[in-house]
Amino acid sequence: MKKTAAHPVDEVPSFGELFVYGLQHVLAMYAGAVAVPLILARGLNLSNDQLIYLINADLFTCGLATLIQTVGFWKIGIRIPIVQGVTFAAVTPMLLIGQQHGLQAIYGSIIVAGFISYLISPYFSALLRFFPPVVTGTIITIIGVSLMPVAVNWAGGGNPSAPDFASAPQIALALGTLVFVAFVYRFFRGFVSNIAVLLGLCAGTLAASVFGMTNFSGVLEAHWVGVTTPFYFGTPIINLPSVAAMVVVMLVSMAETTGDCIAVGEIIDKPVTQEDLTRGLRADGFSTILGGILNSFPYTAFAQNVGLVGLTGVKSRWVVAAAGVILMALGLFPKMAAVIAAIPPSVLGGAGIVMFGMVAASGIKTLSKVKFEGTHNIMVIAVSMGVGMVTIASPKFYHSFPQWAQIILDSGITSGSIAAVLLNAVLNRSRSTSQG
């Protein structure tokens, strides 16, 4: 009897390929992974030792969450190449909770919100039927375009208020990295082409070192070992208003995870079913509970890595599982994390423009298959894209809205996704038009 070939998502590459491809995913998302603890520590005036502890805890839990999502157990984990990271939607609520009630209230609200999101996952995933190609294509495109400002800020040096932001050397470094990635991707094949981003980051960092644009002093200062212990900052406190705010954050995260999972499913040719999505959302909730216990944060699918899957064409979930193991190691060995932290933002920006552009290109590819004649799909796409771009054009646009509404609307991915679902439901009422 002929054995059925495994889907590429379940194939296990060699150890060397697992490590290199996994490291590439880690380098692509590292800056985003450590940004939240940096912002939180500065906003709450935490000590430098506390900041280091938060970063270590975040990296370790991020890796653990990625393993839960990709490898899975029981009915938890979507088992496709999805990297888990801290949701930026939680930053403002956590700052407000921390300033009013302390870190213990932050972690109490994270644990409860994670538990609630775990319980409602099967009901939230039932919304998958409202995601026909016109909606999924629009959402994937919005994800890519929404991430582009992140890459542009990186390309300028990472800090728009810095005197040398977008200076000629910074732009040259970003452009050189971008050209190098494109060159390797175009003129090489197989394994070398698949690690074009990794090679670009290495080449860019080497060039930055030659011209004195990177600093490895943090490697010497970092500790060799850092162990994350549960409830390091004390027993969690349950504060109902804080919990309510964090539940809103988790609803936003669940919407973003839905879009990211659909995007990856499209890229790897493995459409996401309602059961798949339920397992993925459960993983978000479960990992968020762990985040509260291990002094970390709410977790969601990381959009930064969606484009890397599309760019490399490496569909194996075990590659991302390897990235999870590397992240856990970075959380346990701060010196390793310090080496990666030394990569200049402008180098990340050059690679990021390619990766995030690939996400948008995947969305456009999906939209190219959508039927426009006899439907209102063009209006669905037009308005949804416009709504998704609002906060890119004007980040403070919703500043006068209530705090809970800002949490939802400040994410262009979330607001654009909601608009796409609602517009398709209203404008394309019949099944025959809404499926196109």
Secondary structure, 3 states (H helix, E strand, C coil): CCCCCCCHHHCCCCHHHHHHHHHHHHHHHHHHHHHHHHHHHHHCCCCHHHHHHHHHHHHHHHHHHHHHHHCCECCECCCCCCCEEECHHHHHHHHHHHHHHCHHHHHHHHHHHHHHHHHHHHHHHHHHHHCCHHHHHHHHHHHHHHHHHHHHHHHCCCCCCCCCCCCHHHHHHHHHHHHHHHHHHHHCCHHHHHCHHHHHHHHHHHHHHHCCCCCCHHHHHCCCCCCCCCCCCCCCCCCHHHHHHHHHHHHHHHHHHHHHHHHHHHHCCCCCCHHHHHHHHHHHHHHHHHHHHCCCCCEEECHHHHHHHHHHCCCCHHHHHHHHHHHHHHHHCHHHHHHHHCCCHHHHHHHHHHHHHHHHHHHHHHHCCCCCCCCCHHHHHHHHHHHHCHHHHCCCCCCCCCHHHHHHHCCHHHHHHHHHHHHHHHHCCCHHHHCC
